[in-house]
């Protein structure tokens, strides 16, 4: 066989080898991309361990405290990719300060306006993790009285463990943040009652392995 004829004979084989190489590379890339998605784990909030407390300074002396909850929501964590998402719903009618008269006042139109805005929301899609894969902070959007504000919650502690009661993984911790109540239209008693509201969030989520 002449040299040109031999070269032409080798071309189909070379093309086939090239196609196989491309296919193998595509499969390898798909395999690498697959685990990052598979590692995302969903956790549903445990209503017995998920509440938000709030604090406001009263006339520069004592601190008014109350809480909302249990909270509804879920979190999705991908600790390998250092990504996550949290979605929280707060029933504003479930505010409790331990003082019935104050609770009723907080539900009125110029305060929480429970009748018009029965729910508050937090959606956070930016998370920071430490070297051990624990959540350090989360940033998102907090909506109260129909007004949305940026909110950062910083972890005071975060941990995951296997519950001895339900034999499933539980992750959670304590987080703190703050916002200005006047930014959502709650201006009653300013400046005698502080504008800054401190939030303390207690949360635990139970791993959800359902498809």
C-alpha positions in Angstrom: 0.0 0.0 0.0 1.3 3.4 -0.9 2.1 6.0 1.7 -0.9 8.3 0.8 -3.3 5.2 0.9 -2.0 4.2 4.3 -2.5 7.7 5.7 -6.1 7.7 4.4 -6.7 4.3 6.0 -5.5 5.6 9.4 -7.8 8.6 9.3 -11.1 6.8 10.3 -9.3 5.1 13.2 -7.8 8.4 14.4 -11.2 10.0 14.3 -12.8 7.1 16.2 -10.1 7.4 18.9 -10.6 11.1 19.1 -14.4 10.7 19.6 -13.8 8.1 22.3 -11.4 10.5 24.1 -14.0 13.3 24.0 -16.7 11.0 25.3 -14.4 9.8 28.1 -13.6 13.4 29.0 -17.2 14.4 29.1 -18.1 11.5 31.3 -15.2 12.4 33.7 -16.4 16.0 33.9 -20.0 14.8 34.6 -18.7 12.6 37.3 -16.8 15.4 38.9 -19.8 17.8 38.8 -22.3 15.2 40.1 -21.1 14.9 43.7 -21.3 18.7 44.4 -25.0 18.6 43.8 -25.5 15.3 45.5 -23.8 16.6 48.7 -26.5 19.2 49.3 -28.5 18.0 52.3 -31.9 19.4 53.3 -32.9 19.9 56.9 -36.4 20.7 58.1 -36.7 22.8 61.2 -37.5 21.2 64.5 -40.4 23.2 66.0 -39.4 22.3 69.5 -36.0 24.0 69.1 -36.6 26.8 66.6 -37.5 30.3 67.8 -36.4 33.9 67.3 -36.1 36.2 70.3 -36.0 40.0 70.0 -34.6 42.7 72.3 -35.1 46.5 72.5 -33.7 48.8 75.1 -36.4 50.6 77.1 -35.7 54.2 78.1 -32.0 53.4 78.4 -32.7 51.2 81.4 -34.0 47.7 81.0 -34.5 45.5 77.9 -37.8 44.5 76.5 -37.7 40.9 75.4 -40.0 38.7 73.5 -40.1 35.9 71.0 -41.8 34.4 67.9 -42.2 30.8 67.2 -42.1 28.0 66.6 -40.7 28.9 63.2 -41.4 27.2 60.0 -38.8 26.5 57.3 -35.9 24.5 56.0 -32.2 24.8 55.2 -30.1 23.2 52.5 -26.4 22.8 53.2 -23.6 21.7 50.9 -20.6 21.8 53.2 -18.2 20.4 50.6 -19.1 23.2 48.2 -19.5 25.7 51.0 -22.9 26.8 49.9 -26.4 26.8 51.4 -29.8 28.3 51.6 -32.3 29.0 54.4 -35.9 29.8 54.1 -37.9 30.9 57.2 -41.5 31.9 57.8 -42.6 33.7 61.0 -46.2 33.8 62.2 -46.3 37.4 63.6 -49.4 36.6 65.6 -47.4 34.3 67.7 -45.5 37.1 69.4 -45.0 36.6 73.1 -43.4 38.9 75.7 -44.9 37.3 78.8 -47.1 40.4 79.2 -50.6 40.0 77.6 -51.3 43.7 77.3 -48.0 44.3 75.5 -48.5 41.3 73.2 -51.9 42.8 72.1 -50.3 46.2 71.5 -47.5 44.7 69.4 -50.1 43.2 67.1 -51.8 46.5 66.2 -51.6 48.3 62.9 -48.8 50.7 63.8 -46.6 47.9 65.2 -46.5 44.4 63.7 -49.8 45.0 61.9 -50.7 41.3 62.2 -54.0 41.7 60.3 -52.3 43.1 57.2 -49.0 41.2 57.4 -49.5 37.9 59.2 -46.1 36.5 58.1 -42.5 37.7 58.1 -39.9 36.0 56.0 -36.1 35.4 55.9 -34.5 34.0 52.7 -30.7 33.7 52.9 -28.6 32.3 50.0 -25.1 33.4 51.0 -23.3 31.5 53.7 -19.9 31.6 55.2 -18.3 28.4 56.6 -15.3 27.8 58.8 -12.5 25.3 58.0 -14.4 22.5 59.7 -17.5 23.1 57.6 -19.5 24.8 60.3 -21.7 27.8 59.3 -20.2 31.1 60.5 -22.8 33.5 59.1 -25.6 33.9 56.6 -26.8 36.8 54.6 -30.1 37.4 53.0 -33.4 39.3 52.9 -35.7 39.8 55.9 -39.2 40.9 55.2 -41.5 42.4 57.9 -44.6 44.4 57.3 -44.1 44.0 53.6 -40.7 45.8 53.7 -37.6 43.8 52.7 -34.2 44.6 54.3 -30.8 43.0 54.1 -30.0 41.0 57.2 -26.8 39.2 58.4 -27.0 36.6 61.1 -23.7 35.6 62.7 -23.3 32.2 64.4 -22.6 32.2 68.1 -22.2 28.4 67.8 -23.1 25.8 65.2 -22.9 22.0 65.4 -24.2 18.8 63.9 -24.9 15.6 65.8 -26.9 12.3 65.6 -30.0 12.5 67.8 -30.2 9.6 70.2 -34.0 9.9 70.1 -34.7 9.9 66.4 -31.5 8.4 65.1 -31.0 11.1 62.5 -28.6 13.9 61.9 -29.5 17.3 63.4 -27.7 20.5 62.6 -28.2 23.9 64.2 -27.0 26.6 66.5 -27.6 30.1 67.9 -27.4 33.2 65.6 -27.6 36.9 66.2 -28.3 39.9 64.1 -30.1 43.3 64.2 -32.2 45.7 62.2 -33.8 49.1 62.5 -37.5 49.0 63.3 -38.1 52.4 61.8 -36.9 51.0 58.4 -40.1 48.8 58.3 -42.4 51.6 59.5 -42.5 50.9 63.3 -41.8 54.3 64.8 -44.0 54.3 67.9 -42.2 55.4 71.1 -39.0 56.6 69.4 -36.5 57.6 70.7 -37.6 56.4 74.2 -37.7 52.8 73.1 -34.6 52.0 70.9 -34.8 51.8 67.1 -32.3 48.9 67.0 -33.9 45.5 67.4 -31.5 42.7 68.3 -32.4 39.2 67.1 -31.3 36.0 68.7 -32.2 33.0 66.6 -32.3 29.4 68.0 -32.5 26.8 65.3 -32.2 23.1 64.8 -33.0 21.2 61.6 -33.5 17.5 61.2 -32.0 15.9 58.1 -34.6 15.1 55.5 -33.5 12.2 53.3 -36.8 12.1 51.4 -36.3 12.3 47.6 
